[in-house]
C-alpha cells in the first residue's frame, strides 16, 4: 500500500502538462523511469481506480515518492529517459540488452596488417567490418579467413617480439610475416583478398584467384597453383553456405513476439543485401507490454547514444506510435537519419518474414527447453501442494464454427513438455449445435472410460479450458466413472480476457486463485491451455474444410463425379436440385429414369 506521507492525488493535481521524465521511488530506491508527452496525464494514469494490470498495481503499491524533470520536447524526454535507464537500471523498466556494442572485425593499417576482433564502431588504426550480432560469429569468420588467406590475427605486441614462427604457422593458419617467411607483395595480396571477402566481393575474388592459379600453373609453380585451387574450393563452399537475398540493402530487421511466459526480440542484420547474422534477446518483463512497446524500448536502448552501428533503416514487425519520435531522438543523439518502418514489400518483406520466423522458432525452443519446463513444473507442484512433480498432464478444449464440425482436443504434457504422439481429438456428434458443455462431457466420457478400464494411464492433472461450468462437467464425468486421484484444474479467462489475468479453479469451482502474471506455474498452465486451443482449432478446421469439400450427392449409388457435375450444372446448385421433380432430374444427360428415382429418394429421404 502506498505510504501515507505520499499523496498521489495531491501530487498529480500540481503537475505540469508539459513533456518530461518521471522517476518513481520506493524506500529511497529508484523503481521505474518513464517519459511522457503530458506529465500530468501520464502520472495520473498510474493511480486510477480500475484498468491497471497486476504488475502495474505491484509497482504502484511500492511508490512513496515521485520526481519529475520537465523537458522542452518529447524527444528530449526520450533521450533523458534512456540515459537514466542505462545509468540506474531500475527493476521495473524493460532491460533488453547489456551495454556492450556489437563486435566487428578490424583490418589494421600495420605494415603487415592483421585481422582482429574488436567491439564498437569508433576504433581508429584500420578499417572495421561488421557489425556482427555475436562474438561467436566474429570468431567463426576469423577462423574461416585464417584457413583461406593465412593473414595474421595476433596483436602487434605479440607480432613485434617474434624470433621464430608460432604454432599458427605450423598448422598453416598464418604465413609468418613476423619472421619474413613470406615477401611483402605476396602478403599484401592475401590481405587484399581478405579485404574483398569481407566486403562481399566473392565472385570477383574467385575470378582473380582463378586467374592467378592459371598463371602459376603456366609458370610451372604447381605447389602455388595447388594452394590457390584449395582457396577457390574453400571460397565456393563458404559462398554456398551464405543466404543472399539481393545485391544491395542495409537494414536491421527487428521482430518482436510475446507468448505466455516468454518474450523475444529477434534482430537480423543485413549488409550489402546479405544477412550477416542474427541474435535473439529474451527480456524479463517487469510490466505487461505489447510487441510494439517492446520494440520501442529495444530501439531506444540500443540505438540512442550510439551503442551500436546505425543502419540506413530499421524494419519492424509491428507499427509503432512513436516511430517519428524515435527517429528524431536518434538524429538528435547521432546526427544521422534512420528510417523506421513496418510496411515493406518485396525483398525487405522477405527479410522481415525470416526475422519473424526466427523469433517464433527461438521462442518455441525456449519454451520447450527441458530445464525451463522443469522449473515451471516445480512451481505448479508447489502451487497445487502435490507430493511429487506432475509427470502426466492432460488438457481439453472445444472448437466449432457456430456449432458446425464440433471437435474436442486432448493434449498431453509429459516430463519433457508436449507429448504430441499422445494428442487425441474427438468428433462430437448427437448434441445441440454450440452446446460446449455437452461436447466437453462427451469427450471426457469417451476418454476416461478407457482410463477406467486400464486401457490408458491416468493423468496426474486434468486441466479444463473454461469456467465453473466446464469444470462441473469434468467433476461429474469423473464421479460417474469412479475415476479418482486426478487433480482437477479449471482455467477461466478474466474480465479483460488478457493473458496473465486468468482465474484458476484448483480442485473445485469454489477454490479460486488469480496468480501474478510473472508466475512460472501460470506460464505452464497458459502454455498447456494454448496448446489445447491450437490443436482444437487445427482439427476443427480440417474437419470443417473436408465437410465443405464433400458433395451431398456422394452417397447416391452409381453417381460418380461426372454425373454429379452434370446435375449441379443443369440445375445451378444443390438447393435447386433439391426442389426439382423426379421427371426433371431424368432429363439430365446421363441420368436414366431409374437413376432419377434413386436420386430423388436419396434427396428426400429425411
MORAGI-V489288 format. One record per helix or strand. SS is the DSSP state (helix for helix, strand for strand). FROM is the first residue (numbers start at 0). LEN is the number of residues. If there is no record, write none. Layout:
BEGIN
<<SS	FROM	LEN> <SS	FROM	LEN>>
END
This chain:
BEGIN
<<helix	7	6> <strand	19	7> <strand	28	8> <helix	38	9> <helix	53	9> <strand	64	6> <helix	73	15> <strand	102	6> <strand	114	5> <strand	125	7> <helix	134	15> <helix	155	5> <helix	166	4> <helix	176	3> <helix	183	15> <helix	201	17> <helix	221	20> <strand	243	1> <strand	250	9> <strand	261	10> <strand	273	8> <helix	290	13> <strand	312	4> <helix	322	12> <strand	338	3> <helix	345	23> <helix	369	15> <strand	392	9> <strand	403	11> <strand	416	2> <helix	419	3> <strand	423	4> <helix	435	17> <strand	460	5> <helix	467	14> <strand	486	6> <strand	502	4> <strand	511	2> <helix	519	29> <helix	560	11> <helix	573	6> <helix	581	5> <helix	592	11>>
END
